[in-house]
Amino acid sequence: MSAHIWSKKEEIESLTMERPHLVILGAGASYASFPNGDKNGKKLPLMSNFVQILRLEKLLEENNIHAPYTDFEALYSDITVDETKKELKEEIETRIQNYFYSLELPDSPTLYDHLILSLRPKDVIATFNWDPFLAQAIMRNISIIEKPPTILFLHGNVTYAYCAECKVGYPLKKQCVKCGEPLLSAPLLYPVKEKNYQTHPVIESHWKGFEHYLKQAWAVTIFGYSAPKTDIEAIDIMKKAWGETEKRNLEQIEIIDIQEEEQLIETWSPFIHTHHYDVHRSFYDSIIAKFPRRSGEALWAQLMECKFLDPHKFPQGAEFSELYENIIPKLEVEYREQES
């Protein structure tokens, strides 16, 4: 008797996984998505080259802060606790806000478009990134997917602002939809020596959402997030929400990163139960990319029903019309399920 292969028809029709697929994005995800920069060639900085990319050298030198500038987080932390450098701190924050807000997606489909199209409304993206690419990808694909996955901005975001009165937030808007008042932005930078995500109500609400979805997640994909030792609070929150690995013996952890596998497994071992993990160097080898909008069902078929999977990836290099043709049959099943 031949092994059963999970067919394309089964993939389209299967809509059984109600638990979320949680995707955690770090700086490495945006860097991998746009190695040549944004639409206008503007580079995505990492903490190691942050000062150079944003051209902060002269400003820092004028304030008696000299090279090397290889650890921007530590540098900013020192500036924050120095009361004599308040103006410098504000100028740096303004320049960062302006730089990231100016970034634009290329006109053709990108990895972020593929990511947004690959997830369902039940799924979640929790991002540490400040760039506007997720929000821009949602806005230009919303007409086809209607409702995007939940987005959580764990370190704030240049596109996200909130209304203190109505206690709601909106991406890419300047006024509250409910009351019309100007929206306020959440902070982007947190001193590494005293990170406290509970000090700002909006950031705190996103972290509480993150904890909730991490507890509920059936699969977690960690894309380009290195879990830096400086972010102790973030890791502690994640460990508490995930719980003991012995009790997460069915869930799957997926890591997308260019670091060596041994190093990645060591970093994320508190979240991995025995062999329930996969490591990939490219997003396009992930379960999300192989089975758009059906990643949870695909994992269940593979791990619980011992079926062989026949990947049906998005065609890389395809224009939006071809991408939409690829997922419309799945969307029709989803809409039909909602109406029933």
C-alpha positions as CSV (number, residue, x, y, z in Angstrom):
1,M,0.0,0.0,0.0
2,S,1.5,3.3,-1.1
3,A,1.9,6.2,1.3
4,H,-0.8,8.8,1.2
5,I,0.3,12.2,-0.2
6,W,-1.6,15.3,0.9
7,S,-2.8,16.5,-2.4
8,K,-3.4,20.0,-3.7
9,K,-7.2,19.4,-3.4
10,E,-6.9,18.3,0.2
11,E,-4.7,21.3,0.9
12,I,-7.3,23.7,-0.6
13,E,-10.3,22.1,1.1
14,S,-8.7,21.6,4.5
15,L,-9.7,24.2,7.0
16,T,-9.5,22.5,10.4
17,M,-6.7,24.2,12.3
18,E,-8.2,27.0,14.5
19,R,-5.1,27.6,16.6
20,P,-2.8,30.4,15.4
21,H,0.4,30.2,13.5
22,L,2.6,32.8,15.3
23,V,5.4,34.5,13.3
24,I,8.0,36.4,15.2
25,L,10.0,38.9,13.1
26,G,13.4,40.4,13.9
27,A,15.6,42.8,12.0
28,G,17.1,39.9,10.1
29,A,13.7,39.3,8.4
30,S,13.6,42.8,6.9
31,Y,17.3,42.7,6.0
32,A,16.8,39.3,4.2
33,S,13.7,40.6,2.4
34,F,15.4,43.8,1.1
35,P,19.1,43.1,0.7
36,N,19.4,45.8,-1.9
37,G,17.3,48.3,0.1
38,D,13.8,49.6,-0.3
39,K,12.1,51.0,-3.5
40,N,14.6,53.9,-3.6
41,G,17.7,51.9,-2.6
42,K,17.6,53.0,1.1
43,K,19.3,50.3,3.2
44,L,17.9,48.5,6.2
45,P,20.2,49.0,9.1
46,L,21.3,46.4,11.7
47,M,22.4,47.4,15.1
48,S,26.0,46.8,14.0
49,N,25.9,49.4,11.2
50,F,23.0,51.5,12.4
51,V,25.0,54.7,13.0
52,Q,26.6,54.5,9.5
53,I,23.4,53.8,7.6
54,L,21.5,56.7,9.3
55,R,24.6,58.9,9.1
56,L,24.7,59.8,12.8
57,E,28.5,59.9,13.0
58,K,28.9,63.7,12.8
59,L,26.1,64.2,15.3
60,L,27.7,61.8,17.8
61,E,31.2,63.3,17.3
62,E,29.8,66.8,18.0
63,N,28.5,65.4,21.3
64,N,31.9,63.8,22.3
65,I,30.7,60.2,21.5
66,H,33.4,58.6,19.4
67,A,33.7,55.5,17.2
68,P,33.5,52.5,17.2
69,Y,29.7,52.5,16.9
70,T,29.2,48.8,16.6
71,D,26.5,48.4,19.3
72,F,23.9,51.1,18.8
73,E,21.5,49.7,21.5
74,A,24.2,50.1,24.2
75,L,25.2,53.5,22.8
76,Y,21.6,54.7,23.0
77,S,21.2,53.3,26.4
78,D,24.1,55.3,27.7
79,I,22.8,58.5,26.1
80,T,19.4,57.9,27.7
81,V,20.7,57.8,31.2
82,D,22.8,60.9,30.7
83,E,20.6,63.9,31.6
84,T,23.0,66.3,29.8
85,K,22.3,64.5,26.5
86,K,18.5,64.9,26.4
87,E,18.6,67.0,23.2
88,L,20.9,64.5,21.5
89,K,18.5,61.7,22.5
90,E,15.5,63.6,21.0
91,E,17.4,64.4,17.8
92,I,18.5,60.7,17.3
93,E,14.9,59.6,17.9
94,T,13.6,62.1,15.3
95,R,16.1,61.0,12.7
96,I,15.3,57.4,13.3
97,Q,11.5,58.1,13.0
98,N,12.0,60.1,9.8
99,Y,14.4,57.5,8.2
100,F,12.2,54.5,8.8
101,Y,9.0,56.3,7.8
102,S,10.5,57.2,4.5
103,L,11.1,53.6,3.5
104,E,8.9,52.2,0.7
105,L,8.1,48.7,-0.6
106,P,9.3,48.1,-4.2
107,D,6.4,48.0,-6.7
108,S,6.7,44.3,-7.5
109,P,5.7,41.7,-4.9
110,T,8.1,41.1,-2.1
111,L,8.7,38.5,0.6
112,Y,6.5,40.6,3.0
113,D,3.6,40.5,0.4
114,H,4.0,36.7,0.3
115,L,4.0,36.5,4.1
116,I,0.8,38.6,4.5
117,L,-1.0,36.5,1.7
118,S,0.2,33.3,3.3
119,L,-1.5,33.8,6.7
120,R,-5.1,33.8,7.7
121,P,-7.0,36.2,10.1
122,K,-6.5,33.7,12.9
123,D,-2.7,33.9,12.5
124,V,-0.4,36.5,14.1
125,I,2.8,38.4,13.2
126,A,4.7,39.8,16.2
127,T,7.4,42.1,15.0
128,F,10.3,43.9,16.7
129,N,10.9,45.9,13.6
130,W,10.3,49.6,13.1
131,D,10.0,49.7,9.3
132,P,6.7,50.2,7.5
133,F,6.8,47.2,5.2
134,L,4.2,45.0,7.0
135,A,1.7,47.8,7.1
136,Q,2.4,48.7,3.4
137,A,2.1,45.1,2.4
138,I,-1.3,44.8,4.2
139,M,-2.7,48.0,2.6
140,R,-1.9,46.9,-1.0
141,N,-3.2,43.4,-0.5
142,I,-6.3,44.1,1.6
143,S,-8.7,44.1,-1.3
144,I,-8.0,40.4,-2.0
145,I,-7.6,39.0,1.5
146,E,-10.2,41.4,3.1
147,K,-8.9,40.6,6.7
148,P,-5.1,40.3,7.4
149,P,-3.4,38.4,10.2
150,T,-3.2,40.2,13.6
151,I,-0.1,42.4,13.8
152,L,1.7,43.1,17.1
153,F,4.4,45.8,17.2
154,L,6.5,44.8,20.2
155,H,9.0,47.7,19.8
156,G,6.6,50.2,18.3
157,N,6.5,51.0,14.6
158,V,6.7,54.2,12.5
159,T,3.3,53.4,10.9
160,Y,1.4,52.7,14.1
161,A,-0.3,55.4,16.1
162,Y,-3.0,55.3,18.7
163,C,-5.8,57.4,20.3
164,A,-5.3,57.8,24.0
165,E,-9.0,58.6,24.5
166,C,-10.5,55.8,22.5
167,K,-7.7,53.4,23.3
168,V,-7.4,52.1,19.8
169,G,-4.5,52.1,17.3
170,Y,-4.3,52.4,13.5
171,P,-1.5,51.9,11.0
172,L,-0.8,54.5,8.4
173,K,-3.4,57.0,9.8
174,K,-3.0,60.4,11.5
175,Q,-6.4,60.9,13.0
176,C,-8.6,58.7,15.1
177,V,-11.4,57.1,13.1
178,K,-13.8,57.2,16.0
179,C,-13.3,60.7,17.5
180,G,-11.2,62.5,14.9
181,E,-8.4,63.5,17.3
182,P,-4.8,63.4,16.2
183,L,-3.1,60.1,16.9
184,L,-0.1,59.7,19.1
185,S,3.0,57.6,18.3
186,A,4.5,55.0,20.7
187,P,8.2,55.1,21.5
188,L,10.5,53.1,19.2
189,L,13.7,52.9,21.4
190,Y,14.2,51.2,24.7
191,P,17.4,51.5,26.8
192,V,18.8,48.0,26.9
193,K,19.8,48.4,30.6
194,E,16.3,49.1,31.7
195,K,13.8,47.8,29.2
196,N,10.3,47.9,30.6
197,Y,7.5,47.2,28.2
198,Q,4.9,47.9,30.8
199,T,5.7,51.7,30.9
200,H,3.7,52.5,27.8
201,P,0.0,51.4,27.6
202,V,0.1,50.6,23.8
203,I,3.3,48.6,23.9
204,E,2.0,46.8,27.0
205,S,-1.2,45.8,25.2
206,H,0.8,44.4,22.3
207,W,2.9,42.4,24.7
208,K,-0.1,41.1,26.4
209,G,-1.5,40.0,23.0
210,F,1.8,38.4,22.2
211,E,1.7,36.4,25.5
212,H,-1.9,35.3,24.7
213,Y,-1.1,34.1,21.2
214,L,2.1,32.4,22.2
215,K,0.1,30.3,24.7
216,Q,-2.4,29.4,22.0
217,A,0.0,28.9,19.1
218,W,0.1,25.6,17.3
219,A,3.2,26.6,15.4
220,V,5.8,29.3,15.9
221,T,8.0,30.6,13.2
222,I,11.0,32.7,14.3
223,F,12.3,34.7,11.4
224,G,15.5,36.7,11.7
225,Y,15.2,37.4,15.5
226,S,18.3,36.5,17.4
227,A,16.9,36.9,20.9
228,P,19.7,39.2,22.0
229,K,21.0,38.8,25.6
230,T,20.3,42.5,26.1
231,D,16.6,41.9,25.8
232,I,16.2,39.9,29.0
233,E,12.6,41.0,29.6
234,A,11.5,39.9,26.2
235,I,12.9,36.4,26.6
236,D,11.5,36.1,30.1
237,I,8.0,37.0,28.9
238,M,8.2,34.6,26.0
239,K,9.4,31.7,28.3
240,K,6.6,32.3,30.8
241,A,4.0,32.4,28.1
242,W,5.2,29.3,26.2
243,G,5.5,27.3,29.4
244,E,7.4,24.0,30.0
245,T,8.5,22.3,26.8
246,E,7.3,19.0,28.2
247,K,3.8,20.3,28.0
248,R,4.3,21.6,24.4
249,N,5.1,18.2,23.0
250,L,2.9,18.6,19.8
251,E,3.7,22.1,18.8
252,Q,6.3,22.9,16.2
253,I,9.0,25.5,16.3
254,E,10.4,26.8,12.9
255,I,13.5,29.0,12.7
256,I,14.5,31.0,9.7
257,D,18.0,32.4,10.0
258,I,21.4,32.4,8.4
259,Q,23.2,31.5,11.6
260,E,24.6,27.9,12.2
261,E,21.9,25.4,13.2
262,E,23.7,24.4,16.4
263,Q,23.8,28.0,17.6
264,L,20.1,28.5,16.8
265,I,19.1,25.4,18.6
266,E,21.1,26.5,21.7
267,T,19.4,29.9,21.7
268,W,15.9,28.5,21.3
269,S,16.2,25.3,23.3
270,P,13.8,26.5,26.0
271,F,11.0,26.4,23.4
272,I,11.8,23.2,21.6
273,H,10.4,19.8,22.6
274,T,12.8,17.0,21.4
275,H,12.7,16.9,17.6
276,H,9.8,19.3,17.1
277,Y,11.7,21.9,15.2
278,D,12.9,22.8,11.7
279,V,15.7,25.2,10.7
280,H,15.7,27.0,7.3
281,R,18.0,29.6,5.8
282,S,15.3,30.9,3.5
283,F,11.7,31.9,4.1
284,Y,10.8,30.0,0.9
285,D,11.7,26.7,2.6
286,S,9.4,27.3,5.5
287,I,6.0,25.6,6.0
288,I,4.3,29.0,5.5
289,A,5.8,29.5,2.1
290,K,5.3,25.9,1.0
291,F,1.6,25.8,2.0
292,P,0.2,29.4,2.0
293,R,-2.8,29.8,4.2
294,R,-2.7,26.2,5.2
295,S,0.5,25.9,7.2
296,G,-1.3,24.6,10.3
297,E,-3.2,22.0,8.4
298,A,0.0,20.9,6.6
299,L,1.8,20.4,9.9
300,W,-1.1,18.4,11.3
301,A,-1.2,16.2,8.2
302,Q,2.6,15.6,8.3
303,L,3.1,15.2,12.1
304,M,-0.2,13.7,13.2
305,E,-1.5,11.8,10.2
306,C,1.9,10.8,8.8
307,K,1.1,12.1,5.3
308,F,3.6,13.0,2.7
309,L,3.4,16.7,1.8
310,D,3.6,17.9,-1.8
311,P,4.6,21.6,-1.5
312,H,2.7,24.2,-3.5
313,K,4.7,27.3,-3.1
314,F,4.0,30.8,-4.3
315,P,5.8,31.2,-7.6
316,Q,8.7,33.5,-6.8
317,G,9.0,36.4,-9.2
318,A,5.3,36.3,-10.0
319,E,3.3,39.5,-10.3
320,F,0.3,40.2,-8.0
321,S,-2.3,38.8,-10.4
322,E,-0.6,35.4,-10.4
323,L,-0.2,35.4,-6.6
324,Y,-3.9,36.1,-6.2
325,E,-4.8,33.4,-8.7
326,N,-2.8,31.0,-6.5
327,I,-4.8,31.7,-3.3
328,I,-8.3,32.5,-4.6
329,P,-9.4,28.8,-4.4
330,K,-8.3,28.8,-0.7
331,L,-10.0,32.1,-0.1
332,E,-13.2,30.8,-1.6
333,V,-13.2,27.9,0.9
334,E,-12.5,30.3,3.8
335,Y,-15.4,32.6,2.8
336,R,-17.7,29.6,2.3
337,E,-16.8,28.4,5.8
338,Q,-17.5,31.8,7.3
339,E,-21.0,31.9,5.7
340,S,-21.9,28.4,6.8
